[in-house]
């Protein structure tokens, strides 16, 4: 399946470049060939980033193919952008995540299994020190519990209340993306899941 995805990307006329997390080139589209000798690469520390470099507008986001993470760079020349709704400088600013968004990411990350602070940090794209502080808050609220603590590692898991909270988050996010005419289908899906 991975080869098929990369083959699909390589055939695109738009400029897409895929790197692994060590910034080794994995694949590039037909449209990206003209940018391969241009310095456009910037490392990212969050899930996505928008920036301008060498008259190129670049959007970077993380993708997951067969449980392996990659960075995907979408490249467009500034002169090709004909009309923007906002000033491009405003668009380039990385959006700040709120405490609630970070805490929701942590809860969702813990939904699948027990994890260490480092694993949660990697899964959520949040600094480990911030994860540690948010976990302290979530433990205090009774949403998360510390199941193992040693000198070198701490393991956390969701409580029953935390699991219910994740289901509510999923329900809310699903409602945001489903059209009104699909309301009945969504309710059936939610009732089946809960």
C-alpha positions in Angstrom: 0.0 0.0 0.0 2.9 2.4 0.8 4.3 2.0 -2.7 0.9 2.8 -4.2 0.6 6.0 -2.2 4.1 7.2 -3.1 3.5 6.3 -6.8 0.3 8.4 -6.7 2.1 11.3 -5.1 5.0 11.1 -7.7 2.4 11.4 -10.5 0.9 14.7 -9.2 1.3 17.9 -11.1 1.2 20.0 -7.9 4.5 20.3 -6.0 4.6 17.8 -3.1 7.7 16.5 -1.5 7.7 13.8 1.2 10.5 13.4 3.8 10.8 10.9 6.7 11.3 12.4 10.2 15.1 12.3 9.7 14.6 14.6 6.6 15.6 11.9 4.1 13.8 12.4 0.8 11.2 9.7 0.3 9.2 10.9 -2.7 8.5 14.0 -4.8 5.8 14.8 -7.4 6.3 15.7 -11.0 5.4 19.3 -10.1 8.1 19.4 -7.4 11.0 18.5 -9.7 11.8 22.2 -10.5 12.1 23.0 -6.8 14.5 20.2 -5.8 17.6 22.4 -6.3 16.0 25.3 -4.3 16.5 25.6 -0.5 12.9 25.4 0.8 13.3 23.0 3.7 12.6 24.2 7.3 12.3 21.8 10.2 8.9 21.8 12.0 8.2 21.2 15.6 4.4 21.0 15.5 1.9 19.2 13.3 1.9 21.8 10.5 3.6 25.0 9.5 3.2 27.7 6.8 6.1 29.8 5.7 7.7 31.7 2.8 11.2 31.0 1.7 13.0 32.0 -1.5 9.8 33.4 -3.0 8.0 30.0 -2.3 4.9 29.6 -0.2 5.3 26.3 1.7 2.8 24.4 3.8 4.2 21.5 5.8 2.1 18.9 7.5 2.5 15.5 9.0 1.0 12.5 7.2 0.6 8.9 8.4 1.0 6.0 5.9 0.7 2.5 7.3 1.4 3.8 10.9 4.7 5.5 9.7 4.9 9.3 10.0 6.2 11.6 7.2 6.5 15.3 6.6 4.7 16.4 3.5 5.8 19.7 1.9 3.4 21.5 -0.5 5.2 24.1 -2.5 3.8 27.0 -4.5 5.5 30.1 -6.0 4.3 33.3 -4.5 3.7 34.8 -8.0 1.3 31.9 -8.8 -0.9 32.8 -5.9 -3.3 35.1 -7.7 -5.7 36.1 -4.9 -5.6 35.6 -1.2 -8.4 36.3 1.3 -6.0 37.4 4.0 -2.6 39.0 3.8 -0.1 36.1 3.3 2.0 37.3 6.3 -1.0 36.7 8.4 -1.5 33.2 6.9 2.1 32.3 7.6 1.7 32.6 11.4 1.4 29.2 13.0 -1.8 28.9 14.9 -1.4 28.7 18.7 -3.1 25.8 20.3 -5.2 26.4 23.4 -4.8 24.5 26.6 -8.0 22.7 25.9 -6.8 21.6 22.4 -3.6 20.3 23.8 -5.4 18.4 26.6 -7.8 16.9 24.2 -4.9 15.7 22.0 -3.3 14.1 25.1 -6.6 12.4 26.0 -7.1 11.1 22.5 -3.5 9.8 22.4 -4.1 7.9 25.6 -7.3 6.3 24.3 -5.6 3.5 22.4 -3.2 2.4 25.2 -1.1 3.3 28.2 1.8 5.6 27.3 4.8 7.3 28.7 5.2 11.1 28.6 7.6 10.8 25.7 5.2 8.6 23.6 2.4 11.1 24.2 4.7 14.0 23.3 5.6 12.3 20.0 2.0 11.4 19.2 0.6 14.8 19.9 3.5 17.0 18.6 3.6 18.8 22.0 6.8 19.4 24.0 7.4 16.7 26.7 7.6 19.3 29.5 4.2 20.8 28.4 2.8 17.2 28.2 4.0 16.6 31.8 2.3 19.8 33.1 -1.0 19.1 31.3 -1.0 15.5 32.6 -0.7 16.9 36.1 -3.8 18.9 35.4 -5.7 16.0 33.9 -4.7 13.7 36.8 -6.1 16.3 39.2 -9.4 16.4 37.2 -9.7 12.6 37.4 -9.4 12.1 33.6 -6.0 10.4 33.6 -4.2 8.2 36.2 -0.5 7.5 36.6 -0.3 3.7 36.5 3.5 3.3 36.8 6.2 5.7 38.1 9.9 5.0 38.3 13.0 7.2 38.5 13.2 7.2 34.7 9.7 6.7 33.3 6.1 7.5 34.1 3.2 5.7 32.4 -0.3 7.1 32.2 -3.7 5.8 31.3 -7.3 7.1 30.9 -9.8 6.7 33.7 -13.4 5.7 32.9 -14.3 9.4 33.0 -11.4 10.1 30.6 -12.7 7.5 28.2 -16.2 9.1 28.3 -14.5 12.5 27.6 -12.8 11.1 24.5 -16.1 9.8 23.2 -17.6 13.2 23.7 -14.7 14.8 21.9 -15.1 12.4 19.0 -18.8 13.1 18.9 -18.3 16.9 18.8 -15.6 16.6 16.1 -17.9 14.3 14.0 -20.8 16.8 14.3 -18.5 19.6 13.0 -17.9 17.8 9.8 -21.1 16.1 9.0 -23.8 17.9 7.0 -27.3 18.4 8.3 -28.8 16.0 5.8 -26.5 13.3 7.1 -27.6 14.0 10.7 -29.6 10.7 10.8 -26.6 8.6 9.7 -24.4 10.4 12.2 -26.8 9.7 15.1 -26.8 6.0 14.1 -23.0 5.9 14.0 -22.7 7.6 17.4 -25.3 5.4 19.0 -23.6 2.3 17.6 -20.2 3.5 19.0 -21.4 4.5 22.4 
